Amino acid sequence: MIAHHQGAIEMARTEQAAGSNPRAKELAGAMAATQQAEVEQLRRILGRL
């Protein structure tokens, strides 16, 4: 699941850097932040196992 989220983060960051639609870039930024928070949460869960 972490790898899946990291792929989404990479795609979102690419959109932020190279996209031409301001709304899409805004959504990509929000998505990257959300996915990064979820990756951190998953890592904390794994650390407790």
N, CA, C and O atoms as CSV, one atom per row, in Angstrom:
chain,resi,resn,atom,element,x,y,z
A,1,MET,N,N,0.820,-1.193,0.000
A,1,MET,CA,C,0.000,0.000,0.000
A,1,MET,C,C,0.867,1.261,0.000
A,1,MET,O,O,0.523,2.266,-0.622
A,2,ILE,N,N,1.992,1.189,0.706
A,2,ILE,CA,C,2.888,2.346,0.745
A,2,ILE,C,C,3.409,2.654,-0.657
A,2,ILE,O,O,3.437,3.811,-1.076
A,3,ALA,N,N,3.817,1.617,-1.372
A,3,ALA,CA,C,4.339,1.830,-2.732
A,3,ALA,C,C,3.267,2.446,-3.634
A,3,ALA,O,O,3.563,3.315,-4.454
A,4,HIS,N,N,2.043,1.999,-3.480
A,4,HIS,CA,C,0.929,2.546,-4.264
A,4,HIS,C,C,0.770,4.042,-3.978
A,4,HIS,O,O,0.630,4.843,-4.902
A,5,HIS,N,N,0.794,4.410,-2.706
A,5,HIS,CA,C,0.661,5.816,-2.324
A,5,HIS,C,C,1.846,6.637,-2.836
A,5,HIS,O,O,1.674,7.771,-3.283
A,6,GLN,N,N,3.038,6.062,-2.770
A,6,GLN,CA,C,4.215,6.792,-3.248
A,6,GLN,C,C,4.119,7.063,-4.746
A,6,GLN,O,O,4.551,8.113,-5.221
A,7,GLY,N,N,3.553,6.117,-5.486
A,7,GLY,CA,C,3.331,6.342,-6.911
A,7,GLY,C,C,2.365,7.492,-7.153
A,7,GLY,O,O,2.563,8.305,-8.056
A,8,ALA,N,N,1.323,7.550,-6.342
A,8,ALA,CA,C,0.352,8.642,-6.467
A,8,ALA,C,C,0.992,9.983,-6.128
A,8,ALA,O,O,0.712,10.992,-6.775
A,9,ILE,N,N,1.847,9.989,-5.118
A,9,ILE,CA,C,2.549,11.222,-4.732
A,9,ILE,C,C,3.439,11.692,-5.877
A,9,ILE,O,O,3.469,12.880,-6.199
A,10,GLU,N,N,4.157,10.764,-6.486
A,10,GLU,CA,C,5.038,11.121,-7.605
A,10,GLU,C,C,4.244,11.703,-8.775
A,10,GLU,O,O,4.650,12.702,-9.369
A,11,MET,N,N,3.118,11.079,-9.100
A,11,MET,CA,C,2.288,11.595,-10.197
A,11,MET,C,C,1.739,12.980,-9.868
A,11,MET,O,O,1.701,13.860,-10.728
A,12,ALA,N,N,1.319,13.166,-8.635
A,12,ALA,CA,C,0.773,14.464,-8.233
A,12,ALA,C,C,1.844,15.548,-8.297
A,12,ALA,O,O,1.576,16.665,-8.741
A,13,ARG,N,N,3.036,15.224,-7.861
A,13,ARG,CA,C,4.122,16.209,-7.903
A,13,ARG,C,C,4.507,16.543,-9.342
A,13,ARG,O,O,4.864,17.682,-9.645
A,14,THR,N,N,4.433,15.554,-10.222
A,14,THR,CA,C,4.697,15.813,-11.639
A,14,THR,C,C,3.658,16.772,-12.196
A,14,THR,O,O,3.989,17.694,-12.942
A,15,GLU,N,N,2.406,16.553,-11.832
A,15,GLU,CA,C,1.335,17.452,-12.281
A,15,GLU,C,C,1.568,18.862,-11.750
A,15,GLU,O,O,1.387,19.838,-12.478
A,16,GLN,N,N,1.967,18.970,-10.495
A,16,GLN,CA,C,2.233,20.291,-9.924
A,16,GLN,C,C,3.347,21.001,-10.687
A,16,GLN,O,O,3.260,22.201,-10.949
A,17,ALA,N,N,4.384,20.262,-11.040
A,17,ALA,CA,C,5.544,20.862,-11.690
A,17,ALA,C,C,5.320,21.149,-13.171
A,17,ALA,O,O,5.813,22.151,-13.691
A,18,ALA,N,N,4.584,20.281,-13.848
A,18,ALA,CA,C,4.504,20.388,-15.306
A,18,ALA,C,C,3.097,20.628,-15.839
A,18,ALA,O,O,2.920,20.840,-17.038
A,19,GLY,N,N,2.117,20.597,-14.984
A,19,GLY,CA,C,0.742,20.758,-15.445
A,19,GLY,C,C,0.450,22.178,-15.904
A,19,GLY,O,O,1.136,23.126,-15.523
A,20,SER,N,N,-0.578,22.306,-16.729
A,20,SER,CA,C,-0.939,23.634,-17.235
A,20,SER,C,C,-2.274,24.134,-16.684
A,20,SER,O,O,-2.594,25.317,-16.807
A,21,ASN,N,N,-3.044,23.243,-16.082
A,21,ASN,CA,C,-4.355,23.617,-15.554
A,21,ASN,C,C,-4.220,23.968,-14.072
A,21,ASN,O,O,-3.875,23.106,-13.264
A,22,PRO,N,N,-4.486,25.214,-13.711
A,22,PRO,CA,C,-4.316,25.627,-12.315
A,22,PRO,C,C,-5.140,24.805,-11.325
A,22,PRO,O,O,-4.662,24.495,-10.234
A,23,ARG,N,N,-6.360,24.453,-11.689
A,23,ARG,CA,C,-7.207,23.660,-10.780
A,23,ARG,C,C,-6.638,22.255,-10.598
A,23,ARG,O,O,-6.644,21.719,-9.489
A,24,ALA,N,N,-6.149,21.663,-11.678
A,24,ALA,CA,C,-5.543,20.334,-11.588
A,24,ALA,C,C,-4.290,20.380,-10.723
A,24,ALA,O,O,-4.033,19.460,-9.946
A,25,LYS,N,N,-3.516,21.443,-10.858
A,25,LYS,CA,C,-2.308,21.582,-10.043
A,25,LYS,C,C,-2.666,21.741,-8.566
A,25,LYS,O,O,-1.983,21.208,-7.691
A,26,GLU,N,N,-3.740,22.476,-8.302
A,26,GLU,CA,C,-4.203,22.652,-6.923
A,26,GLU,C,C,-4.657,21.312,-6.330
A,26,GLU,O,O,-4.301,20.972,-5.202
A,27,LEU,N,N,-5.434,20.569,-7.094
A,27,LEU,CA,C,-5.892,19.255,-6.639
A,27,LEU,C,C,-4.719,18.297,-6.441
A,27,LEU,O,O,-4.713,17.503,-5.501
A,28,ALA,N,N,-3.738,18.371,-7.320
A,28,ALA,CA,C,-2.560,17.518,-7.192
A,28,ALA,C,C,-1.812,17.820,-5.896
A,28,ALA,O,O,-1.327,16.904,-5.233
A,29,GLY,N,N,-1.719,19.079,-5.538
A,29,GLY,CA,C,-1.057,19.440,-4.288
A,29,GLY,C,C,-1.787,18.886,-3.082
A,29,GLY,O,O,-1.165,18.380,-2.148
A,30,ALA,N,N,-3.105,18.982,-3.103
A,30,ALA,CA,C,-3.897,18.438,-2.000
A,30,ALA,C,C,-3.768,16.921,-1.933
A,30,ALA,O,O,-3.663,16.343,-0.851
A,31,MET,N,N,-3.777,16.289,-3.093
A,31,MET,CA,C,-3.652,14.839,-3.127
A,31,MET,C,C,-2.289,14.391,-2.611
A,31,MET,O,O,-2.197,13.429,-1.849
A,32,ALA,N,N,-1.238,15.080,-3.021
A,32,ALA,CA,C,0.101,14.718,-2.562
A,32,ALA,C,C,0.199,14.839,-1.045
A,32,ALA,O,O,0.782,13.975,-0.390
A,33,ALA,N,N,-0.359,15.890,-0.492
A,33,ALA,CA,C,-0.310,16.081,0.959
A,33,ALA,C,C,-1.082,14.984,1.686
A,33,ALA,O,O,-0.612,14.453,2.692
A,34,THR,N,N,-2.254,14.648,1.183
A,34,THR,CA,C,-3.069,13.605,1.806
A,34,THR,C,C,-2.384,12.251,1.731
A,34,THR,O,O,-2.327,11.515,2.716
A,35,GLN,N,N,-1.868,11.932,0.557
A,35,GLN,CA,C,-1.204,10.643,0.376
A,35,GLN,C,C,0.053,10.546,1.245
A,35,GLN,O,O,0.346,9.485,1.795
A,36,GLN,N,N,0.792,11.649,1.369
A,36,GLN,CA,C,1.994,11.641,2.202
A,36,GLN,C,C,1.625,11.395,3.663
A,36,GLN,O,O,2.308,10.642,4.357
A,37,ALA,N,N,0.562,12.019,4.126
A,37,ALA,CA,C,0.110,11.804,5.502
A,37,ALA,C,C,-0.285,10.342,5.711
A,37,ALA,O,O,-0.013,9.767,6.765
A,38,GLU,N,N,-0.915,9.753,4.725
A,38,GLU,CA,C,-1.312,8.351,4.841
A,38,GLU,C,C,-0.100,7.428,4.841
A,38,GLU,O,O,-0.089,6.430,5.562
A,39,VAL,N,N,0.912,7.739,4.051
A,39,VAL,CA,C,2.149,6.946,4.055
A,39,VAL,C,C,2.780,6.998,5.443
A,39,VAL,O,O,3.209,5.973,5.973
A,40,GLU,N,N,2.836,8.178,6.022
A,40,GLU,CA,C,3.412,8.311,7.356
A,40,GLU,C,C,2.612,7.512,8.379
A,40,GLU,O,O,3.190,6.886,9.267
A,41,GLN,N,N,1.297,7.531,8.261
A,41,GLN,CA,C,0.448,6.765,9.172
A,41,GLN,C,C,0.685,5.264,8.989
A,41,GLN,O,O,0.783,4.531,9.973
A,42,LEU,N,N,0.774,4.808,7.759
A,42,LEU,CA,C,1.043,3.396,7.500
A,42,LEU,C,C,2.389,2.977,8.081
A,42,LEU,O,O,2.512,1.884,8.634
A,43,ARG,N,N,3.384,3.825,7.961
A,43,ARG,CA,C,4.703,3.500,8.522
A,43,ARG,C,C,4.652,3.413,10.046
A,43,ARG,O,O,5.313,2.561,10.640
A,44,ARG,N,N,3.871,4.291,10.682
A,44,ARG,CA,C,3.716,4.213,12.140
A,44,ARG,C,C,3.042,2.898,12.534
A,44,ARG,O,O,3.435,2.257,13.508
A,45,ILE,N,N,2.035,2.509,11.776
A,45,ILE,CA,C,1.350,1.243,12.055
A,45,ILE,C,C,2.323,0.079,11.916
A,45,ILE,O,O,2.369,-0.803,12.773
A,46,LEU,N,N,3.094,0.078,10.847
A,46,LEU,CA,C,4.077,-0.992,10.648
A,46,LEU,C,C,5.102,-1.027,11.777
A,46,LEU,O,O,5.552,-2.099,12.182
A,47,GLY,N,N,5.464,0.138,12.277
A,47,GLY,CA,C,6.437,0.210,13.365
A,47,GLY,C,C,5.922,-0.395,14.662
A,47,GLY,O,O,6.711,-0.809,15.512
A,48,ARG,N,N,4.616,-0.448,14.817
A,48,ARG,CA,C,4.027,-1.015,16.035
A,48,ARG,C,C,3.823,-2.522,15.935
A,48,ARG,O,O,3.559,-3.174,16.945
A,49,LEU,N,N,3.941,-3.074,14.754
A,49,LEU,CA,C,3.704,-4.517,14.575
A,49,LEU,C,C,4.891,-5.338,14.999
A,49,LEU,O,O,4.856,-6.565,14.913
